[in-house]
Amino acid sequence: MTDASEMQPGPLDASAMHPGPINASAMRPGSIDASEMRPTWCDIDLAALGRNLATVQAFVGDAEVAPVVKANAYGHGIGPVGRALQAAGAATLAVAYVEEAIALRTAGITIDIHVLGGAVVRQIPLFLRHDLIFTAPSIDKLHQIDEAAQAAGTTARAHLKIDTGMERIGIHHYNADRLIEASLACRSVQIEGVFSHFANADADDLTDAKLQLERFCEATSFYERRSLPTPTRHMAGSAATARLPEAHFDRVRPGIVLYGVHPIPQIGAALPTEPVMSWHSEVIYFKVVPEGASVGYGSTWTAPRQTRVVTLPVGYADGYARSLGTGAATPPASVLIDGARHQVVGNVCMDQTMIDIGGASAYNGDLVTLIGGQGDERITAVDLARWSGRSPYEVLTSVSARVPRVYRRASDTPSVETAAGGR
């Protein structure tokens, strides 16, 4: 049998047919000591994020763009992303939970922050303390906010939530008049907006989405019927922003499209935004696997011939799903090494992943791309979603906190920062 020392080629010289493996050190920002960083990381291109914001703004015209930065800014890092969007001109950011909004305030965000999700009574003082915008999905919650604001001697800011077909939070559209009437009687709540959310704006058939849109328009016509000024109306996330211009109203709430990921082709066709995240690792081990040997937990892949297998220091604890391996994915996932695709073999482990490189060359320290491009090849978050049986949203938000994020800006040196924004 041939051992690794016999199959591992020596250093490539000028006669080689390609310029040699891409070493990860070439990808590391010069100001960061690579010896202090884990050899698996995400590059976050904040300049691309700014361009994406401009792309969406140009598409929606006079409507305000309120970027959604929930779930750690879709895995990109809520603090650095929030600061970049504020610097790029965003006037409002949207999150799911009050804890996320407080993280933004701690990271230096001073613009408006709308918490789209519900809140329990004990969290109401946090909204008031940090000047956050409530979502009021019911009459009871509206009264609780009003009472707390009166007791604190302040005025709360809120948006009314109308359920037009999602059946998540919000008063049913056919009862919306009751919530709006109740809001008019509040002494210490300023109603700044009214909103809803689409359930099927990414479906091939937009009939259901258009029905929701009709319901929202009917519910918010209350203000016109009463000759009252209409608060800011908003309903469109990424898919509706791209596909339903009539749903832009006064504000849109782009999420995943702002990060350059297009779950359906129609979104990318209308809003050709750039990927903001790329995900990389490095080769940490090389070996020759003989014909008939099995790889990984469960022995789900057996070498059909003698081959070369490299190991990467990334696994499902990092968000690289176990189902990307040959034990579950059909076809299994690929990675990029030296500009070529190579298949994941065996089940992805908690901390490591094995790659069949066949007869190709690889060296410890070579760059491996999990999401992103090398040469003419590119792997997207949508690819990982398809291979793992998940959605692109899950792919992005599953990249765990133990994966460092390296932030690249157009005008300064890249930096490594925590999710909350501390360097």
Disulfide bonds with the S-S distance in Angstrom:
none
